[in-house]
C-alpha cells in the first residue's frame, strides 16, 4: 500500500522537467532571476554580507516552513507556529537568563515545548477532529499568552556571543579568522535531505501523504490514520522548536506578544514551493526554495528604493502567481 | 452513540481549557507585576487622611523600560504611604485588553488613575466614565494624546521631540566633520503611527536638518511619507545631504534589520539613528554581518536593554538616549497624590539623558538603564 502512494508534488507532463522537479525548477529560476536583478540594480546589494544576511534571516522561517509542510500535506494547517516559535524561545531564554540554567537546557526545553505543542495540535486535529484551521488558531492564541505569562510579559535577551553562554549562536554562524560563515545553512541542507527521505521514502511519510490525498481510503486500507496524522503535527512542532532556537540565535532579543504573522511567511514559502493547500502533495526542497523567494524579495526590494508597503503588495502578487501555476498544472495533468 | 457523547464531552473539555487558557493570557500578565507597596507605611500612618489608592494602567511590560517605571512608582508610593495597582496588557498592540483594564480600574473606584493609553479613541468612553465618577486621570509615558479637554489633569512624560532633538545634537558633535555634499544620514523608526515614536524621529530629523543647514549645506528628507510630509525641513531637489527615514511595513525584527542593512550598505551613509529599543536592537543585529558601526558609520540608539547597553559599552554605538523611567514612575505617583489631594497639577517633562561608554556607569545614568 505504502509504495503506491504518489506524492503529486512531482507530477508534470515533461519527463525531463519532472526529473528535475517541475515547479521547483521554476521557483529556482525565479530566485536566480531575482538575485541577478537586485545585484544589477544595486551595488549595495552585491555583497557577501547580503548573502549572509539572507541566510541568517531565512533559518527560522525555513524550519517553520519544513514543519508546516507536513501539516499542509495532510490537508491541514498549523497557524500556531509563529507565536509558538516566539513562545518556546521565550521559555528557553527565560530558563537561561532568569533561572540561571545552562544554555543546553534552554535549547532542549525550547525543542520540547515545540514537541508538546505538536502533541496538543495533533490531539485536537487527529483525535478530536477539530478543523485544523480552528484548532491551531486556538493554540496560536494559547502560545502567545503562555509566552507572556512565563516571562511576566517582559522581553528576553538570550546570552550575547561574547559571553560564555553565547556559544549557541555559533551553531548558525561561525567566525573563522575575520570571515563569518553561514554554518546554519549546512544544518538546513542536512535536515532538508533527512525530511525529504522521511516524506517520500519511509512508511510514516507515505502515510502522511496518503492521509492528505484521501483520509477515508487510507483508513479503510488498514492504516492507523490517527497516529500518522498526529505525527505530522508533532514533526511540525519539533521544527518550530528548531525555529525558536534559530530565531533566538539570530535576533537575540525575543519579545512576548510578537510572532503572529510569521507563520504566514512560512506557509507562503511552502505554497510557493509547490505544496498543495488541499493536501496530498508537497516537497521539502520546494519549501526551502519558496522560503528563499520570500527572503529574496524582503531583502532585495528595499535596496531598489521601494517603500515598505510596496514590498507587501509585490509579495502578495508573487504568491498569487505561485498558486495559479499550481492550479493550472494540476488541471493540465488531467485531474 | 457512546462515541458521540464521549467526543462531545472531550470537545467541551477542550473548549473550556482553551477558554481558560485564553483568559489566563491576560490575567496573570496583568497581575504579576501588580504591587501594593507602602502597605506597611500606610498601616504605620494609621488612618491618616493622606493615604490614597491608585490604579495605574501602563502599556504592558514587554520592554524592561516599564519595569523601571514600575520601580520608580513603587518607591514613591511607599515613600508617600499610598497603595497602587499597576497593570498593563500583554503587548503594545493589545488595545482592547487595555480598555478592559481601564474599565476595571475605574470600577475599583481609586483616588486617581494613571494611564498610558495605547489608543486614545478606544479609551474615550472609559475616560468619560472616570470624569463622571470624579476620578482624576494622570497621563504618563506617551500620555493620552488628543484626550478631551480637561479629562487628563496632567502628564508625566518624556518630551519625545526634545529627546530626538538631543540625539541629533549629540550626533552632530560626532559627525560634523564628516557631513559633506553626497552624504546620507539614516533614521530607523519602528512605525509611523505611534505619536511618541514619530516625535522621536521628527525631533531628530528636524534638528539635524537645522544643524546641516547652519553648516551651509542643503538637506532633503526622503523615505517614509509621514516623515517627509511632517518635517519642518524644506524639500530640496539634489540636496547635499540626504536624511533617509525607513519604516518597516510591520514591526518584526527581521524587517527592521533588513532596513538597517540597506542603509549600512549604502556607501554614502555616515550615521544611523534608531529611535527606540526595537529599532536600535535591529541595528545591532544588522551590523553583525557588516561591521561598519564604530568605524565607517556612527550608530546612535535610543533606550536601553542588554543588547543596546553592550553595543554602547563596546563602541558599536557611539551613544544612545535614555529616558528617565524611574523618574517617570516617581513623578507619576507624585502627580497622582497631588491630584487626589485636590491640588492643582501641571505637566512634567521627566527628561532624558545622552549616555556613552564613558558615562553609562555613573549613578545618575545607570539607574535609568535596564537589561
Interface residues (C-beta under 8 A of the other chain):
Chain A: X43 X44 X45 X47 X49 X50 X52 X53 X56 X57 X124 X128 X129 X130 X138 X141 X142 X144 X145 X146 X148 X149 X152 X153 X154 X155 X157 X160 X162 X173 X180 X250 X251 X252 X253 X255 X256 X257 X258 X261 X262 X298 X299 X302 X303 X307 X308 X309 X311 X312
Chain B: X7 X10 X11 X14 X18 X21 X22 X24 X25 X26 X28 X29 X32 X33 X60 X61 X62 X63 X64 X67 X88 X90 X91 X92 X93 X94 X223 X224 X225 X246 X247 X248 X249 X250 X251 X252 X253 X254 X255 X257 X258 X259 X261 X262 X265 X266 X267 X278 X281 X284 X285 X286 X288 X289 X290 X305 X306 X307 X310 X314 X371
